[in-house]
Amino acid sequence: MTGRLNKKSIIVTGAGSGLGRASAIKLAEEDAQVFCVDVNPETVKETSDIITSRGGVASHHQADMCSETEIIAMVTEAEKTYNGIDGLLANAGIAGTGAAHETSLEDWDRLIKVSLTGKWLCAKHVIPHFIAQKSGNIVFQSSICALNGFPKLVAYTAAKGAIAAITRQMASDYGEYNIRINAIAPGTIETELVRETYKQRLEAAKSDITVDESLSQTASRYPLRRLGQEMDVSNMSAFLFSEDSNWMTGAVIPVDGGYTAR
């Protein structure tokens, strides 16, 4: 494979499915060496196997984003596997629905721990490697929920909004070390996670409409009149890890079919 990423070694969390898997495959197609990470050992191996079967370079590792010990081990193993780390795609996250008065403390804590604290811990433990080598690149997965108000998504929105905020803050802290930090804010992409979120929302509302019908209604609200595809986000990931974006940092980039423009 040949591409823009020229053997850069990149950790991708949540690589076992959805946007994580799609981005891991795209980064490999662009000639990155991809360290695929997921809490599910079977699905993350599948992602790694897909990449290597197509001639790319990948390895796989199991880690729980709720465990700092496992995240430290992940970073250590990635550095050992590829003799360095050039990038981190902090993608892993979970779904969650509910307005503020409906959300339990347990559900809030779990979502924040995986989708915010886990991403921060990944960044915390790769940054010393980046400072030492005076280069590095972090891409966080956020959401347009960070930029717009969406109903009944209080914990999810809190996590995604915080990711947008720390993207800007960390870009200020680490730019002097030639470390770039950006975030992608996707609109509705029809992944397993999104379908599960819609299912939970419809069940909570005791709605008679199907998940597909609800997704179709959502698509009609986008100026481009369609939901996003995984490739729309994975293409942006590849761009942000490439030299084509080498004067971009601290940006939170909507990939949303025009939703936030409206």
Secondary structure, DSSP 8 states (H G I E B T S, - for coil): ---TTTT-EEEEETTTSHHHHHHHHHHHHTT-EEEEEES-HHHHHHHHHHHHHTT-EEEEEE--TT-HHHHHHHHHHHHHHHTS--EEEE-------B-TTT--HHHHHHHHIIIIIHHHHHHHHHHHHHHHHT-EEEEEE--GGGTS--TTBHHHHHHHHHHHHHHHHHHHHHGGGTEEEEEEEE--B--HHHHHHHHHHHHHTT--S-HHHHHHHHHTTSTTSS-B-HHHHHHHHHHHHSGGGTT--S-EEEESTTTTT-
